[in-house]
Amino acid sequence: MRINKILVIRFRRVGDSVLSIAICTSLRKSFPNARIDYVVNENMASLYENHPDIDNVITFNNEENNNSWKYISKVHKLVSTTKYDVIIDTRSTVKTLLFSLFSLSTPYRIGSKKGYNFFLHNYRIDNHRDKSVDMVQHNLKLLKPLEKESEIYYCPDFKLYVSEHEKVDCRFYMQKQGIDFTKPVVIATVTARLAHKVWDKERMKEVLRRMIDKYDTQIIFNFAGNEEEFAVNIHREMGNDKNVFTNIKAGSLRDLCALIVNCDFFFGNEGGPRHIAQALEIPSYAIYPPNILKSIWLPNEGERYAGISPDDNNLQEEQRNMTYLDRFNLITVDEVWAGLDKMLAKYLK
């Protein structure tokens, strides 16, 4: 059959949606003439403006997501108006199953294998069992049924794009706020959306001091919403070090992209900003909390994209009897610095 219209559903968080770009890129290479629509939460839409592998970004705002009638009405209108040939439901939740329920004539309704989606997804892929395979590879397995129609180019790349105009404007803003681009610039996430994913504050401050002392690094703290107070307090506890900047803020995820591409390196707690940095090809080193597997959430790990996890200590058996905090504290300052320093020596100007 001729595949003309494809819908990729990717709700949830920023990092998840960024990693799922690889699906769109693989579809573009496999079906270059097809229309590719991407469903995300409204607050993420700006990330994918003018993306070459996405034709339309379809968004759902908080009101639509939280109001059952509005959500159902929008899903029904979307799939009944646009007759899709392929629906790829990366979430495969009871809620996202509605896209397939209202589009039973769609030949390829693909989702992850769940106990409840037997009748609505006619292709169910068991793509989450192997914990040694990263999330990008998990997602790409959803394209397997389409091999019936064409050769599929499985592309593990997930990229975001910033225009030269956006980059220059942000660079000018950063200079106005005090950044000297003759010195190294690092963007750092010293906090996180979820408090339990934040590495010990005192240890974080020690690593930041070593970065400043050895490389005269200018460090921009990235934060959003209620994370600001925590970040500002760290800066204060560091004596309001002139090399640390809390006055440079990204008003949107699009602005964050422009900010990151003007930096030389990313460092900090694992999360959406780290995925954005990798999608923009900025070298990064991240700290992974317990239960967030590096093997899954650090695609293409190597000398340019690296990180540290409690599991790196090879104490899996001992960790079973440890508290979450004790497991997190297995990550020491010296261990972080050993990996980070090696990368900074290579990638900082």
C-alpha positions as CSV (number, residue, x, y, z in Angstrom):
1,M,0.0,0.0,0.0
2,R,1.0,3.6,-0.4
3,I,1.7,5.3,2.9
4,N,0.7,9.0,2.8
5,K,-0.1,10.0,6.3
6,I,1.5,9.0,9.5
7,L,0.6,10.0,13.1
8,V,3.2,9.6,15.9
9,I,1.8,10.0,19.5
10,R,4.2,11.1,22.1
11,F,2.7,12.6,25.2
12,R,4.5,12.9,28.6
13,R,7.8,14.6,29.4
14,V,10.3,16.7,27.4
15,G,13.1,14.0,27.4
16,D,10.7,11.3,26.2
17,S,9.5,13.5,23.3
18,V,13.1,14.4,22.3
19,L,14.2,10.8,22.1
20,S,11.2,9.9,20.1
21,I,12.3,12.2,17.3
22,A,14.3,9.2,16.0
23,I,11.0,7.7,15.0
24,C,10.1,10.7,12.9
25,T,13.6,10.8,11.3
26,S,13.5,7.1,10.5
27,L,10.0,7.5,9.0
28,R,11.2,10.5,6.9
29,K,14.0,8.5,5.4
30,S,11.8,5.4,4.8
31,F,8.7,7.3,3.4
32,P,10.1,10.6,2.2
33,N,6.8,11.7,0.6
34,A,4.6,10.9,3.5
35,R,3.1,13.5,5.9
36,I,4.3,13.0,9.4
37,D,2.3,14.5,12.3
38,Y,3.6,14.5,15.9
39,V,1.4,14.7,18.9
40,V,2.9,16.3,22.1
41,N,1.8,18.4,25.0
42,E,1.4,22.1,24.1
43,N,4.4,23.3,26.3
44,M,6.8,21.2,24.1
45,A,5.6,22.3,20.7
46,S,8.3,25.0,20.2
47,L,11.0,22.4,20.3
48,Y,9.9,21.1,17.0
49,E,9.3,24.3,15.0
50,N,10.7,23.9,11.5
51,H,11.9,20.4,12.2
52,P,12.7,18.8,8.8
53,D,11.3,15.4,9.9
54,I,8.0,16.7,11.2
55,D,5.3,18.2,9.0
56,N,2.7,19.1,11.7
57,V,3.0,19.4,15.4
58,I,-0.4,18.6,17.0
59,T,-0.7,19.8,20.6
60,F,-3.0,19.2,23.6
61,N,-3.1,21.8,26.3
62,N,-3.6,21.1,30.0
63,E,-7.4,21.8,29.8
64,E,-7.8,19.4,26.9
65,N,-5.7,16.7,28.7
66,N,-7.6,17.1,32.0
67,N,-11.1,17.4,30.6
68,S,-12.3,14.0,29.3
69,W,-15.0,15.4,27.0
70,K,-12.6,17.9,25.4
71,Y,-9.9,15.3,25.0
72,I,-12.2,12.7,23.4
73,S,-13.7,15.3,21.1
74,K,-10.3,16.5,19.9
75,V,-9.0,13.0,19.3
76,H,-12.1,12.0,17.4
77,K,-12.1,15.1,15.2
78,L,-8.4,14.7,14.5
79,V,-8.4,11.1,13.3
80,S,-11.8,11.4,11.5
81,T,-10.7,14.4,9.6
82,T,-7.3,13.1,8.6
83,K,-7.4,9.5,7.5
84,Y,-4.1,8.2,8.6
85,D,-2.4,5.1,7.1
86,V,-0.2,4.6,10.1
87,I,-0.7,5.4,13.8
88,I,2.3,4.8,16.1
89,D,1.3,5.1,19.7
90,T,4.5,5.3,21.7
91,R,2.7,5.6,25.0
92,S,0.0,2.9,24.5
93,T,-2.0,4.0,27.5
94,V,-5.7,3.6,28.0
95,K,-6.0,7.3,27.1
96,T,-3.9,7.2,23.9
97,L,-5.8,4.1,22.7
98,L,-8.6,6.4,21.7
99,F,-6.7,7.5,18.7
100,S,-6.9,3.9,17.4
101,L,-10.4,3.3,18.7
102,F,-11.7,6.2,16.5
103,S,-9.5,5.1,13.5
104,L,-10.2,1.4,13.1
105,S,-9.9,1.7,9.4
106,T,-6.2,2.7,9.7
107,P,-4.2,-0.3,8.3
108,Y,-1.3,0.1,10.8
109,R,-2.3,0.8,14.4
110,I,1.0,0.1,16.2
111,G,1.7,0.2,19.9
112,S,3.7,-1.4,22.7
113,K,2.4,-4.7,23.9
114,K,0.0,-4.2,26.8
115,G,-2.6,-6.5,28.3
116,Y,-5.4,-4.1,27.4
117,N,-4.7,-3.1,23.8
118,F,-5.2,-6.4,22.1
119,F,-8.3,-5.3,20.1
120,L,-7.3,-1.7,19.2
121,H,-3.7,-2.1,18.2
122,N,-3.4,-4.6,15.4
123,Y,0.4,-4.6,15.7
124,R,1.6,-4.9,19.3
125,I,5.4,-4.8,19.8
126,D,7.1,-6.2,22.9
127,N,9.7,-3.4,23.0
128,H,10.3,-2.7,26.7
129,R,11.6,-6.1,28.0
130,D,15.3,-5.7,27.2
131,K,16.8,-3.3,29.8
132,S,20.1,-3.3,28.0
133,V,18.7,-1.5,25.0
134,D,18.3,2.3,25.2
135,M,15.0,4.2,24.8
136,V,15.7,5.2,21.2
137,Q,16.1,1.6,20.2
138,H,13.0,0.7,22.1
139,N,11.1,3.3,20.1
140,L,12.5,2.2,16.8
141,K,11.2,-1.3,17.3
142,L,7.7,0.1,16.7
143,L,8.6,0.5,13.1
144,K,9.1,-3.2,12.5
145,P,5.5,-3.9,11.1
146,L,6.1,-1.3,8.3
147,E,8.8,-3.5,6.8
148,K,5.9,-5.2,5.0
149,E,5.5,-2.0,2.9
150,S,9.1,-0.7,2.4
151,E,12.7,-1.0,3.5
152,I,12.9,0.8,6.8
153,Y,15.9,3.0,7.6
154,Y,16.4,2.7,11.4
155,C,18.0,6.0,12.3
156,P,19.0,6.4,16.0
157,D,19.6,10.1,15.6
158,F,17.4,12.5,17.5
159,K,18.2,16.1,16.5
160,L,16.8,19.5,17.3
161,Y,17.5,22.6,15.2
162,V,18.1,26.3,16.1
163,S,18.3,29.0,13.4
164,E,21.4,31.2,13.1
165,H,19.1,34.2,13.9
166,E,18.0,32.6,17.1
167,K,21.5,31.7,18.1
168,V,22.8,35.2,17.5
169,D,20.0,36.9,19.4
170,C,20.5,34.6,22.4
171,R,24.3,35.2,22.2
172,F,23.7,38.9,22.4
173,Y,21.4,38.5,25.4
174,M,24.0,36.3,27.2
175,Q,26.7,39.0,26.6
176,K,24.4,41.7,28.0
177,Q,24.0,39.5,31.1
178,G,27.7,39.3,31.6
179,I,28.9,36.3,29.7
180,D,32.4,36.6,28.2
181,F,32.7,34.3,25.2
182,T,36.4,34.3,25.3
183,K,36.1,31.9,28.3
184,P,34.4,28.5,28.5
185,V,30.6,28.5,29.1
186,V,28.8,25.6,30.7
187,I,25.1,25.2,31.3
188,A,24.3,23.3,34.5
189,T,21.2,21.8,36.0
190,V,21.9,21.8,39.7
191,T,18.2,21.1,40.4
192,A,15.4,19.0,38.8
193,R,11.7,18.9,38.5
194,L,11.5,16.1,41.0
195,A,13.4,16.7,44.2
196,H,14.5,13.0,44.6
197,K,16.4,13.2,41.4
198,V,18.7,16.0,42.7
199,W,22.2,14.9,43.6
200,D,23.6,16.0,47.0
201,K,23.9,19.8,47.1
202,E,27.2,20.0,48.9
203,R,28.8,17.5,46.5
204,M,27.4,19.5,43.5
205,K,28.9,22.7,44.8
206,E,32.3,21.1,45.2
207,V,32.3,19.9,41.6
208,L,31.3,23.3,40.4
209,R,34.1,24.9,42.4
210,R,36.6,22.6,40.8
211,M,35.3,23.5,37.3
212,I,35.7,27.2,38.1
213,D,39.1,26.8,39.7
214,K,40.7,24.7,37.0
215,Y,39.1,26.1,33.8
216,D,37.8,29.5,34.8
217,T,34.4,28.2,33.6
218,Q,31.4,30.5,33.4
219,I,28.4,28.3,34.7
220,I,24.9,29.2,33.8
221,F,22.3,27.6,36.1
222,N,19.3,26.3,34.2
223,F,16.0,26.0,36.1
224,A,12.3,26.4,35.6
225,G,9.4,27.4,37.8
226,N,9.8,26.5,41.5
227,E,13.4,25.3,40.9
228,E,14.6,28.9,40.9
229,E,14.8,29.3,44.6
230,F,16.9,26.2,45.0
231,A,19.3,27.3,42.3
232,V,19.6,30.8,43.7
233,N,20.4,29.4,47.1
234,I,23.2,27.3,45.8
235,H,24.7,30.4,44.1
236,R,24.4,32.3,47.4
237,E,26.1,29.5,49.3
238,M,28.9,29.7,46.8
239,G,29.4,33.3,47.9
240,N,27.6,34.6,44.7
241,D,30.7,33.5,42.7
242,K,31.0,35.9,39.7
243,N,31.5,32.8,37.4
244,V,28.0,31.5,38.3
245,F,25.0,33.1,36.5
246,T,21.4,32.8,37.7
247,N,20.3,35.9,35.8
248,I,20.2,34.2,32.4
249,K,16.8,32.6,31.9
250,A,15.1,30.8,29.1
251,G,11.5,31.9,28.7
252,S,10.5,28.8,26.7
253,L,12.0,25.5,25.5
254,R,12.8,27.2,22.3
255,D,14.8,29.8,24.1
256,L,16.5,27.0,26.1
257,C,17.7,25.4,22.8
258,A,19.2,28.7,21.7
259,L,20.9,29.1,25.1
260,I,22.3,25.6,25.0
261,V,23.8,25.9,21.5
262,N,25.7,28.9,22.7
263,C,27.4,26.9,25.5
264,D,30.4,24.6,25.2
265,F,29.2,21.9,27.6
266,F,26.3,20.6,29.6
267,F,26.7,19.3,33.2
268,G,24.2,18.3,35.9
269,N,21.3,16.2,37.0
270,E,19.8,13.9,34.4
271,G,16.6,15.1,32.8
272,G,15.0,16.8,29.8
273,P,17.6,19.6,29.4
274,R,20.3,16.9,29.0
275,H,18.4,15.2,26.2
276,I,18.0,18.6,24.5
277,A,21.7,19.2,24.8
278,Q,22.5,15.9,23.2
279,A,19.9,16.6,20.4
280,L,21.8,19.8,19.7
281,E,25.1,17.9,19.7
282,I,26.5,19.6,22.8
283,P,28.9,17.4,24.9
284,S,27.4,16.4,28.2
285,Y,28.1,14.7,31.5
286,A,25.1,13.8,33.7
287,I,24.4,12.4,37.1
288,Y,21.9,9.6,37.1
289,P,19.8,8.9,40.3
290,P,18.9,5.4,41.5
291,N,16.3,3.6,39.4
292,I,17.1,5.7,36.2
293,L,19.0,3.2,34.1
294,K,21.9,4.8,32.2
295,S,21.6,1.9,29.7
296,I,18.1,3.1,28.8
297,W,18.3,6.9,29.2
298,L,21.8,7.6,27.7
299,P,21.6,6.7,24.0
300,N,24.9,6.7,22.1
301,E,27.0,6.8,25.3
302,G,30.6,7.4,24.6
303,E,33.3,10.1,24.9
304,R,30.9,12.9,23.8
305,Y,27.9,11.9,25.9
306,A,28.6,10.4,29.3
307,G,27.4,10.1,32.8
308,I,27.6,8.4,36.2
309,S,25.1,6.2,38.0
310,P,25.1,4.4,41.4
311,D,25.1,1.1,39.4
312,D,28.6,2.0,38.1
313,N,30.0,0.8,41.4
314,N,29.1,-2.8,40.7
315,L,27.3,-3.0,44.0
316,Q,23.9,-4.2,42.7
317,E,23.5,-6.9,45.3
318,E,24.5,-4.6,48.2
319,Q,22.1,-1.9,46.9
320,R,19.1,-4.1,47.4
321,N,19.4,-3.5,51.2
322,M,20.3,0.2,50.9
323,T,18.0,3.2,51.1
324,Y,17.4,5.3,48.1
325,L,19.6,8.1,49.6
326,D,22.4,5.8,50.4
327,R,22.4,4.4,46.9
328,F,22.5,8.0,45.5
329,N,25.4,8.8,47.8
330,L,27.4,6.1,46.2
331,I,28.2,8.7,43.6
332,T,31.2,10.6,45.1
333,V,32.7,14.0,44.2
334,D,36.0,12.4,43.1
335,E,34.2,9.9,40.9
336,V,32.2,12.6,39.1
337,W,35.3,14.8,38.7
338,A,37.3,11.9,37.3
339,G,34.9,11.5,34.4
340,L,34.0,15.2,34.0
341,D,37.5,16.6,34.1
342,K,38.6,14.4,31.3
343,M,35.7,15.6,29.1
344,L,36.2,19.3,30.1
345,A,39.9,19.1,29.1
346,K,38.8,18.0,25.6
347,Y,35.7,20.1,24.9
348,L,36.2,23.5,26.6
349,K,37.8,26.2,24.6
